[in-house]
Amino acid sequence: MWEQKSFHTENNGTGTLYLVPTPIGNLDDITFRALDVLKKADILAAEDTRHTMKLCTHFAIHVPLVSYHEHNKKKSGEKLVAELESGKNVALVTDAGTPGISDPGTDLAAECIARRIPVVPLPGANAAVTSLIASGLPTDHFLFYGFLPRTKKERDQALKDLSVLPFTLIFYESPFRILETIKDLKEAFGERRVSLSRELTKRYETFVRGDIGETADFLDQGEVLKGEICLVVEGSDGKQKNPEDLWWAAMDLNAHVDHYVNAQHLTVKEAIRQAAVDRSLPKREVYRIYHRIDESL
């Protein structure tokens, strides 16, 4: 056990690792305290030094800048820990937002704590919470998931596990994968409310709020999104209480209907109705997809 008193004057000769949030878009969102820490630090560790240099130039921060990112975190982390143990203070920043959230800052903080080097977090900008409070979805309980797995099999399993949780869910996603992710959400979750946000705090800040199906249709129309996206999804309403209830999650809709016809000997009409209930989809939509009816005709 170790009790850290962040503002105590004695740190056993070590420096302090400061986790410093930076603006996610609008530079006015940086705090006075963050600027003070950045200017007084002995070393500034950044995910992308070129990106952070722009911030330093804007606020006249003249501190030695070193690189610390996913691909060099072991080697760079060892050097930073050595500097901290020698008594130097290190300020860690990410490209934007709060370090340690979906980035290697977590590893550096954990290593410092293991060595009893003080880790002091500063409050500040965070895309997940910013998106959540403007989503219109419940905020009393929520789960931040971050980026979903890249492979289809792992992503489907992750969504299957998440689909039964009653909490509002928060994801980060790339603009190049958002449509695929929304479609996977619809397959696993059925119809729920979502809020998609992009370019937070910037001139083109945009929110897309609606059902999963509406959002998929909106994106399918060729809407081109830029910048990292934060997706907030309504939690389960409790109708599906166990993962076993989602036995059909790996099936496409047609296979789901055919299962009821072939394995449980329901009529096609009954099978369509039951599949619609399972997936929380309108029966007419399941009917249209199963029978390959083109609504544009």
C-alpha positions in Angstrom: 0.0 0.0 0.0 1.2 3.5 -0.8 -0.5 6.8 0.1 0.4 9.6 -2.3 0.0 13.1 -1.0 0.2 15.1 -4.3 1.0 18.5 -2.8 3.4 17.3 -0.1 6.8 18.8 -0.5 8.8 15.6 0.0 8.7 13.0 -2.9 11.7 10.9 -1.8 13.8 12.7 -4.3 11.8 11.8 -7.3 10.0 14.1 -9.7 6.3 14.0 -10.6 4.5 12.7 -13.6 1.7 15.2 -14.6 -1.1 13.9 -16.8 -2.1 17.1 -18.6 -5.3 17.3 -20.8 -5.0 19.5 -23.9 -7.8 20.9 -26.0 -9.7 18.5 -28.3 -10.2 21.3 -30.8 -10.8 24.8 -29.4 -7.5 26.1 -27.9 -9.4 28.3 -25.5 -10.4 25.1 -23.6 -7.0 24.7 -22.0 -6.9 25.5 -18.3 -4.6 28.0 -16.5 -3.3 25.2 -14.4 -2.4 23.1 -17.4 -0.5 25.9 -19.0 1.4 26.5 -15.7 2.4 22.8 -15.4 3.4 22.6 -19.1 5.6 25.7 -18.7 7.3 24.6 -15.5 7.9 21.0 -16.4 11.4 19.8 -17.0 10.3 17.5 -19.9 7.2 17.4 -22.0 6.3 13.9 -23.4 4.0 13.9 -26.3 2.2 11.4 -28.5 3.0 13.4 -31.6 5.7 16.0 -31.1 4.9 17.8 -34.3 1.3 18.2 -33.2 2.2 19.3 -29.7 4.8 21.7 -31.0 1.9 23.7 -32.5 0.3 23.9 -29.1 3.6 24.9 -27.5 4.2 27.6 -30.1 0.7 29.1 -29.6 1.1 29.3 -25.8 4.9 30.2 -25.8 5.8 26.9 -24.0 9.6 26.4 -24.2 10.2 23.0 -22.6 12.3 20.1 -24.1 9.9 17.9 -26.1 10.3 14.1 -26.3 8.2 11.5 -28.1 6.2 8.9 -26.2 3.7 6.9 -28.2 2.4 3.3 -28.8 5.3 2.2 -30.9 8.2 3.5 -28.7 6.5 3.4 -25.3 8.8 0.7 -23.8 12.1 2.4 -24.7 10.9 6.0 -24.3 9.0 5.0 -21.1 12.2 3.6 -19.5 14.0 6.9 -20.3 11.2 9.0 -18.8 11.1 6.9 -15.7 14.8 7.3 -15.2 14.4 11.1 -15.6 11.6 11.1 -13.0 13.7 9.0 -10.6 16.5 11.6 -11.0 14.1 14.3 -9.7 12.8 15.8 -12.9 9.2 16.6 -13.5 7.5 15.2 -16.6 4.3 16.5 -18.2 2.6 13.9 -20.4 0.1 15.0 -23.1 -1.8 13.2 -25.8 -2.6 14.6 -29.3 -5.9 15.9 -27.9 -7.9 15.4 -24.7 -6.9 13.5 -21.6 -3.8 11.3 -21.6 -4.3 7.7 -20.4 -7.6 7.3 -22.2 -7.2 4.9 -25.1 -3.5 5.7 -25.3 -0.1 4.5 -23.9 -0.2 7.0 -21.1 -1.8 4.3 -19.1 1.4 2.2 -19.2 3.6 5.1 -18.1 1.3 6.0 -15.2 1.2 2.4 -14.0 5.0 2.0 -14.2 5.4 5.2 -12.1 2.9 4.1 -9.5 4.7 0.7 -9.3 7.9 2.7 -8.5 6.2 5.1 -6.1 6.7 8.0 -8.4 3.9 10.5 -7.8 1.3 10.7 -10.6 -0.8 13.9 -10.6 -3.8 14.1 -13.0 -5.2 17.5 -14.1 -8.8 17.8 -15.1 -9.6 19.0 -18.6 -11.0 18.2 -22.1 -12.3 14.7 -22.8 -14.2 13.7 -26.0 -16.1 10.9 -24.4 -17.7 12.9 -21.5 -18.2 15.9 -23.8 -20.2 13.7 -26.3 -22.1 12.0 -23.5 -23.5 15.1 -21.9 -24.8 16.4 -25.2 -26.2 13.0 -26.4 -29.6 13.2 -24.7 -29.1 9.7 -23.4 -28.9 8.7 -19.7 -25.8 9.9 -17.9 -26.3 8.5 -14.4 -24.6 5.2 -15.4 -22.4 4.8 -18.5 -19.6 2.6 -19.8 -16.7 4.0 -21.8 -15.5 1.2 -24.2 -13.2 3.1 -26.6 -12.3 1.5 -29.9 -14.0 -1.8 -30.8 -11.8 -4.7 -32.1 -10.9 -4.5 -35.8 -11.6 -8.1 -36.8 -15.2 -9.0 -37.5 -15.3 -12.0 -35.2 -13.8 -10.2 -32.2 -16.0 -7.1 -32.8 -19.2 -9.3 -33.0 -18.3 -11.0 -29.8 -17.6 -7.7 -28.1 -21.0 -6.2 -29.2 -22.7 -9.4 -28.1 -21.3 -9.0 -24.6 -22.1 -5.3 -24.5 -25.7 -5.7 -25.8 -27.1 -6.9 -22.5 -25.7 -4.0 -20.4 -28.2 -1.4 -19.2 -25.7 1.4 -19.2 -25.2 4.1 -21.9 -22.2 3.0 -24.0 -19.5 5.2 -25.4 -17.3 4.3 -28.3 -14.5 6.0 -30.3 -14.5 5.2 -34.0 -12.7 6.2 -37.2 -14.7 8.0 -39.9 -13.6 5.2 -42.3 -15.2 2.5 -40.2 -18.2 4.2 -38.7 -20.8 3.0 -41.2 -19.7 -0.6 -40.8 -19.8 -0.2 -37.0 -23.3 1.2 -37.0 -24.5 -1.7 -39.1 -22.8 -4.1 -36.7 -24.5 -2.3 -33.8 -27.9 -2.7 -35.5 -27.3 -6.4 -36.1 -26.3 -7.0 -32.4 -28.4 -4.5 -30.6 -31.5 -4.0 -32.7 -33.0 -0.5 -32.7 -31.7 1.9 -30.0 -31.1 5.6 -29.7 -27.7 6.8 -30.6 -25.8 10.1 -30.7 -22.8 10.5 -33.1 -20.5 13.5 -32.6 -17.6 14.8 -34.6 -15.3 17.8 -34.7 -16.1 18.6 -31.1 -15.4 22.2 -30.0 -14.4 23.1 -33.6 -16.2 25.2 -36.2 -17.8 22.2 -37.8 -18.9 20.5 -34.6 -21.7 18.2 -35.6 -24.1 15.9 -33.7 -26.3 13.2 -35.4 -29.0 11.9 -33.1 -31.6 9.3 -33.8 -32.1 5.5 -33.9 -29.4 3.2 -35.1 -31.3 2.5 -38.3 -31.8 6.2 -39.1 -28.1 6.8 -38.5 -27.1 3.9 -40.8 -29.4 5.3 -43.5 -27.9 8.8 -43.1 -24.4 7.5 -43.4 -25.3 5.2 -46.3 -26.4 8.1 -48.3 -22.8 9.0 -48.8 -22.4 11.5 -46.0 -18.6 12.0 -45.6 -17.4 12.5 -42.0 -14.0 13.8 -41.1 -12.2 13.6 -37.8 -12.4 11.0 -35.0 -16.0 10.2 -34.1 -17.5 9.6 -30.7 -20.6 7.3 -30.7 -22.9 7.2 -27.7 -25.4 4.3 -27.6 -28.5 3.7 -25.4 -28.1 0.8 -23.0 -30.3 -2.3 -23.0 -33.8 -2.0 -21.8 -33.5 -5.3 -19.9 -35.5 -7.5 -22.3 -32.4 -9.5 -23.1 -31.0 -10.4 -19.7 -28.5 -13.1 -20.6 -25.9 -13.5 -23.4 -27.6 -16.8 -24.2 -30.6 -14.8 -25.4 -28.3 -13.6 -28.3 -27.6 -17.1 -29.7 -28.5 -15.6 -33.1 -26.0 -12.7 -33.0 -23.5 -14.4 -35.4 -26.2 -15.1 -38.0 -27.4 -12.8 -40.7 -31.1 -12.0 -40.7 -32.0 -14.6 -43.3 -30.2 -17.4 -41.5 -32.0 -16.3 -38.3 -35.4 -16.7 -39.9 -34.5 -19.9 -41.6 -33.4 -21.3 -38.2 -36.9 -20.9 -36.9 -38.4 -22.5 -40.1 -36.0 -25.5 -40.3 -35.1 -26.2 -36.6 -38.3 -25.2 -34.9 -40.8 -25.8 -37.7 -42.4 -22.4 -37.6 -44.1 -21.0 -40.7 -42.2 -18.3 -42.6 -44.6 -15.7 -41.2 -44.2 -16.9 -37.6 -40.4 -17.1 -38.1 -40.2 -13.5 -39.4 -42.3 -12.3 -36.5 -40.1 -14.0 -33.9 -36.8 -12.8 -35.6 -38.2 -9.3 -35.5 -38.9 -9.7 -31.8 -35.4 -11.1 -31.1 -33.7 -8.2 -32.9 -36.1 -5.4 -31.9 -36.8 -4.6 -35.5 -40.1 -3.8 -37.2 -41.6 -7.0 -38.6 -42.1 -5.3 -42.0 -38.4 -4.6 -42.3 -37.5 -8.3 -41.6 -40.2 -9.3 -44.1 -38.7 -7.0 -46.7 -35.1 -8.1 -46.2 -36.0 -11.8 -46.1 -38.1 -11.6 -49.2 -35.6 -9.3 -50.9 -38.1 -6.6 -51.6 -36.6 -3.4 -53.0 -38.5 -0.4 -51.5 -37.3 1.8 -54.3 -39.4 -0.1 -56.9 
